[in-house]
Amino acid sequence: MNELVQWDATRLAEGLRSGVVSAEEVTRAHLDRIDAVDGPTSGANESGVHAFLHVDHEGALARARQIDADRAAGADLGPLAGIPVGVKDVLTTKGLPTTAGSRMLQGWVPPYDATVVRELHAAGLVVLGKTNMDEFAMGSTTEHSAYGVTRNPWDATRIPGGSGGGSAAALAAFEAPLTIGSDTGGSIRQPAAVTGTVGVKPTYGAVSRYGLIALASSLDQAGPCARTVMDTALLHAVIAGHDPYDSTSLPDAVPDVVGAARQGATGDLTGVRVGVVTELSGEGYEPGVVARFEEALAELRAAGAEVVELSLPNIVHALAAYYLILPSEASSNLAKFDGMRYGLRVVPEGENVTAETVMRATRAAGFGDEAKRRIVLGTYALSAGYYDAYYGSAQKVRTLVQRDFAAAFADVDVLVSPTAPTVAYRLGEKLDDPLAMYAGDVATIPANLAGIPGMSLPAGLSDGLPVGLQVLAPQRADDRLYRVGAALEARLNDKWGGPLLAKVPTWQGVSA
């Protein structure tokens, strides 16, 4: 394996600036790694990680060569220029397929780039391709992709999390140093937790949703994924900012997340007050997860932070509220996939062909079981006579959750919890029990309901599998995540003798 794929983005950037390596060399090394370990980019794919749905070999190399030429000509390039990045297949990419993991959009090539993708290009990053995901971001395991499951590089029999399991697995398998994910109820943070990587859901509205195929518009948020807190901060700085094309985009200046990560990397958290959420631990959390969390708390205290316990009483209702709000908004957003305008169209045989029969046949063939389940649930919740009882009541609970967070942040700087109650479980283990799968998002969902930023970073191993720690901050205070996260990362890396990903096993005989 080419050692370049083991370098983090910060080290790669230094090598590119100094001329030690070229963007073409770095890009080719990662494309070779994908070819070696990812396996076929379609079908059941039992021979590889299957982090990517589409790999743009020619386009990526051409982009890398252009960056090298621009650097040689003395162009003023961004700090991440020439660094490869994978993009979750929920973001539109001009000239590259965008399917959202669904048969409904199989073969669709958008005519425009999402704002996030446009910002990546403007900053000189090299898009390697599109990463696998649960269909329309509905799922916590990446088993609900129409194009085959993604496997966890720590153990090929286990899930990589979801819906953005492809983005997280690509990092853990050293196929990309940076990726982009999206987070509706934990789809960046939960995959980061179970793959030993770092993922951040920014404040709602801090990163443009223009070109992000909508699941639940009031919850969806694109965000950065990487192997280190600093790399994640560098990518965050590239993609965040106001966008006039997105009506929910915040006009605020982007907090200095990179500066905060540098400050935190000293390992000093003197004066920082950290809150432990009582309701996000205890019953339902595996002993190994709790043990790693307690060890992380000890490191925060050793770094000078004051750690206090507090209660968010209404957070216990967040899971139920979320699974009414999300399906309701999904039912509305996915109504556009009707077989008429773009995407899949199935014309039924043996019956009168009408708009209604085409729509019925197209949706039956185009949507998977999990998508259908949530669409039906959402349609019911929004139906006449039930709207106030279900969707309306869930929104009231959402307000109570937001008030709980506001009260908590009046007393502490950040909140912490385990990211997920369990380590990665086996593929297929919860396919027949969707309620059990939904419960895995219990710690991540509240942040989406409140619109606050959240980070997951590695906290150690339990039975050889990664455990994640979640840090939450007030709205518009994303920089706090990076200070606390970088400090904890620095102390844990010293304790472990290196990053957690150094312990990832080999994949198909290829050293990782």
Salt bridges, closest charged atoms under 4 A:
GLU24 OE2 - ARG28 NH2 3.01
GLU24 OE2 - ARG65 NE 3.24
ASP35 OD1 - HIS57 NE2 3.03
ASP89 OD1 - LYS130 NZ 2.97
ASP113 OD2 - HIS121 NE2 3.90
ASP155 OD2 - ARG158 NE 2.99
ASP183 OD2 - ARG189 NE 2.97
ASP252 OD2 - ARG476 NE 2.56
GLU295 OE1 - ARG292 NE 2.89
GLU295 OE1 - LYS495 NZ 3.96
GLU299 OE1 - ARG491 NE 3.18
GLU306 OE2 - ARG273 NH1 2.63
ASP338 OD2 - ARG341 NH2 2.96
GLU351 OE1 - ARG360 NH2 3.68
GLU356 OE2 - ARG360 NH1 3.71
GLU370 OE1 - ARG373 NH1 2.20
GLU370 OE2 - ARG374 NE 2.69
ASP411 OD2 - ARG273 NH2 3.58
